[in-house]
Amino acid sequence: MVRLGVYNAILHDRSLDEAISTVASLGLTGIEMNTGGFLPATHIPTLSDILVSDSARDDFLGKFEGTSVEIAGLNCNGNPLHPNPVIGDKHGGDVKTSVQLAGRIGQTRVVTMSGLPGGEPGAKFPNWIVNAWNSAHLDVLDYQYDVAVKYWREVDAIARDNGVKVALELHPQNVVFNVQSIRELIERGKLTNIGVELDASHLFWQQMDPIAVVRELGDLVVHTAAKDIRVNPEFARLNGVLDNTFRRLDPSESRTNLGGDEWVNEWPKNSAWDFVAVGKGHPAEYWAEFLQAVHDVDSEMWVNIEHEDVSLGREEGLQFACNTLFDARTLAGLGSTVQEPL
């Protein structure tokens, strides 16, 4: 049956040993690990050593022995196509390194984003075309696909050499964000080892149906994230889901760096939609259908919880999501309601 794990960003506040213990205590069996891009490889401090040293690799893998928890893929989300080389070259290099690391430690999945270039040569900032009604916007898209194909052909070759599938998250503000765009990138580049990481949350707020997308893409879906959203109708009806009322955080405030001089902004106060724990936006019955669709593609696929519900604590939010997914798994006939924790 599909395997349930956790994306480790929410556990960066503790050591790897403590994170593994937390995952096991929840009754989950996998941990997806950051390896660069937007976030550092917090739980893999010996990453560069592992690439060249068998003893460093074995020491790292030994952390998981006897724990009932295994590595459930690597995560290097970022913008490898950013026109600012301080960001683009760093994130692009991190993705390639992550693929090589996966080969070294026996992993077959690296999660990332397709990235987003500028709109023309010499641009300083990424440019996401939301609605290409203007013919010039199609020129921009052609340029961006050319940039994307050049980079992803290089990654595709590295992935092929290492027996890895690179799973691109369908995420807005990227060249690839829906069914059409992932197919176009693969077809333009004749890519063989590039697939999809199906994070349901970013499809929900685009008014897409993650279950339909899984069934449509089939074996192009190679990895999944369990993450939910709640639409807030009173604000969505006024500003729509493309609401841009974010606040720029001051350098004196706590903020997350995204590379170079780019930072995460404060979420809108009266938001059109919010990330919520799995089950708060869509019930267990929906997630049962989602798990069944994923199982039909690959019965061994990882479904990793990504927790970004700011109304709940770390363990509280993970436990809520676990309860929803355990119930969903039972409803789908894919396992018992509760997986025994350690």
Secondary structure in CASP SS format (residue, H / E / C, confidence):
PFRMAT SS
TARGET T0000
AUTHOR 0000-0000-0000
METHOD secondary structure of the structure
MODEL  1
M C 1.00
V C 1.00
R E 1.00
L E 1.00
G E 1.00
V E 1.00
Y E 1.00
N H 1.00
A H 1.00
I H 1.00
L H 1.00
H C 1.00
D C 1.00
R C 1.00
S C 1.00
L H 1.00
D H 1.00
E H 1.00
A H 1.00
I H 1.00
S H 1.00
T H 1.00
V H 1.00
A H 1.00
S H 1.00
L C 1.00
G C 1.00
L C 1.00
T C 1.00
G E 1.00
I E 1.00
E E 1.00
M E 1.00
N E 1.00
T C 1.00
G E 1.00
G C 1.00
F C 1.00
L E 1.00
P C 1.00
A C 1.00
T C 1.00
H C 1.00
I C 1.00
P C 1.00
T C 1.00
L H 1.00
S H 1.00
D H 1.00
I H 1.00
L C 1.00
V C 1.00
S C 1.00
D H 1.00
S H 1.00
A H 1.00
R H 1.00
D H 1.00
D H 1.00
F H 1.00
L H 1.00
G H 1.00
K C 1.00
F C 1.00
E C 1.00
G C 1.00
T C 1.00
S C 1.00
V C 1.00
E E 1.00
I E 1.00
A E 1.00
G E 1.00
L E 1.00
N E 1.00
C C 1.00
N C 1.00
G C 1.00
N C 1.00
P C 1.00
L C 1.00
H C 1.00
P C 1.00
N C 1.00
P H 1.00
V H 1.00
I H 1.00
G H 1.00
D H 1.00
K H 1.00
H H 1.00
G H 1.00
G H 1.00
D H 1.00
V H 1.00
K H 1.00
T H 1.00
S H 1.00
V H 1.00
Q H 1.00
L H 1.00
A H 1.00
G H 1.00
R H 1.00
I H 1.00
G C 1.00
Q C 1.00
T C 1.00
R E 1.00
V E 1.00
V E 1.00
T E 1.00
M C 1.00
S C 1.00
G C 1.00
L C 1.00
P C 1.00
G C 1.00
G C 1.00
E C 1.00
P C 1.00
G C 1.00
A C 1.00
K C 1.00
F C 1.00
P C 1.00
N C 1.00
W C 1.00
I C 1.00
V C 1.00
N C 1.00
A C 1.00
W C 1.00
N C 1.00
S H 1.00
A H 1.00
H H 1.00
L H 1.00
D H 1.00
V H 1.00
L H 1.00
D H 1.00
Y H 1.00
Q H 1.00
Y H 1.00
D H 1.00
V H 1.00
A H 1.00
V H 1.00
K H 1.00
Y H 1.00
W H 1.00
R H 1.00
E H 1.00
V H 1.00
D H 1.00
A H 1.00
I H 1.00
A H 1.00
R H 1.00
D H 1.00
N H 1.00
G C 1.00
V C 1.00
K E 1.00
V E 1.00
A E 1.00
L E 1.00
E E 1.00
L C 1.00
H C 1.00
P C 1.00
Q C 1.00
N C 1.00
V C 1.00
V C 1.00
F C 1.00
N C 1.00
V H 1.00
Q H 1.00
S H 1.00
I H 1.00
R H 1.00
E H 1.00
L H 1.00
I H 1.00
E H 1.00
R H 1.00
G H 1.00
K C 1.00
L C 1.00
T C 1.00
N C 1.00
I E 1.00
G E 1.00
V E 1.00
E E 1.00
L E 1.00
D E 1.00
A H 1.00
S H 1.00
H H 1.00
L H 1.00
F H 1.00
W C 1.00
Q C 1.00
Q C 1.00
M C 1.00
D C 1.00
P H 1.00
I H 1.00
A H 1.00
V H 1.00
V H 1.00
R H 1.00
E H 1.00
L H 1.00
G H 1.00
D H 1.00
L H 1.00
V E 1.00
V E 1.00
H E 1.00
T E 1.00
A E 1.00
A E 1.00
K C 1.00
D E 1.00
I E 1.00
R E 1.00
V E 1.00
N C 1.00
P H 1.00
E H 1.00
F H 1.00
A H 1.00
R H 1.00
L H 1.00
N H 1.00
G C 1.00
V C 1.00
L C 1.00
D C 1.00
N C 1.00
T C 1.00
F C 1.00
R E 1.00
R C 1.00
L C 1.00
D C 1.00
P C 1.00
S C 1.00
E C 1.00
S C 1.00
R C 1.00
T C 1.00
N E 1.00
L E 1.00
G E 1.00
G C 1.00
D C 1.00
E E 1.00
W E 1.00
V C 1.00
N C 1.00
E E 1.00
W C 1.00
P C 1.00
K C 1.00
N C 1.00
S C 1.00
A C 1.00
W E 1.00
D E 1.00
F E 1.00
V E 1.00
A C 1.00
V C 1.00
G C 1.00
K C 1.00
G C 1.00
H C 1.00
P C 1.00
A H 1.00
E H 1.00
Y H 1.00
W H 1.00
A H 1.00
E H 1.00
F H 1.00
L H 1.00
Q H 1.00
A H 1.00
V H 1.00
H H 1.00
D H 1.00
V H 1.00
D C 1.00
S C 1.00
E C 1.00
M C 1.00
W E 1.00
V E 1.00
N E 1.00
I E 1.00
E C 1.00
H C 1.00
E C 1.00
D C 1.00
V C 1.00
S C 1.00
L C 1.00
G C 1.00
R H 1.00
E H 1.00
E H 1.00
G H 1.00
L H 1.00
Q H 1.00
F H 1.00
A H 1.00
C H 1.00
N H 1.00
T H 1.00
L H 1.00
F H 1.00
D H 1.00
A H 1.00
R H 1.00
T H 1.00
L H 1.00
A C 1.00
G C 1.00
L C 1.00
G C 1.00
S C 1.00
T C 1.00
V C 1.00
Q C 1.00
E C 1.00
P C 1.00
L C 1.00
END
